[in-house]
């Protein structure tokens, strides 16, 4: 989305004058948010992985932001290089003063393009919180959105649970780790604790044409409150709708990553195994070269990569998973 001569990456809806005279930005449109479960309705307001992007030759830049409900973190990149990190106190309007890093020019532009992002692109990355945007000040210098060739050409849509959402791991969560290794631009549509494959979410994902590959990490959020039949029905609609709308685009289904239930013998464990088999069945049923399966245990290959809740990856786990997923996606898309 282009707004005020900026690019709002991973943003599909804005609300001007939402509060404090500022603009609220959302990954998911209100019509879809309101169709989700109770938790999904507020989780989908979080801006995780959204970015405000722009190019200017101004040596000094100011950007005004607010995290209205809960404190949050902003991670600033210049191209693919980390510039700075900032904490937003809940309910306070913050104006970040950013200075263009002079040493990037000494290294040379060509050496800084491996991430897929050109070094002239400012990227204001939003963490796991809602955000209000109050504008960018460049002190009279021109401002524009990134041009083609200044951001990665490969665009990746990632839908999934809190593991995809990244919790507090952004910008080092596994999908962002993998995207960096693939020089891809990722749209984070993880929904912590609320990846329930609602039909409205399926319609929303299928309606988008701004992606080249998609990963669907499904099951772990539904194993507690949904039957196998319900999982079958919801995932069938989600996958069929996306594939029917985009028959030539690669779609990867990811079974559950190993967790404590993987090795247990209880109702949740049995259901999780059944859910994984449902996903394998979708791939067999569709029998398309564009719809492929990725086994979760091929991505999380070391259980010590999990935190002590035996579900969510720690820092090492996200790094390991990002490396493995990037390798897997590259192998599957190069053939």
Beta strands, then each sheet from edge to edge (+ up, - down):
strand 1: 2-3
strand 2: 6-9
strand 3: 13-19
strand 4: 22-26
strand 5: 51-55
strand 6: 60-66
strand 7: 72-78
strand 8: 81-88
strand 9: 93-99
strand 10: 121-126
strand 11: 132-137
strand 12: 154-160
strand 13: 184-190
strand 14: 213-217
strand 15: 250-254
strand 16: 291-294
sheet 1: 1+ 2- 5+ 10- 7+ 8-
sheet 2: 3+ 4- 11+ 6- 9+
sheet 3: 13+ 12+ 14+ 15+ 16+
end
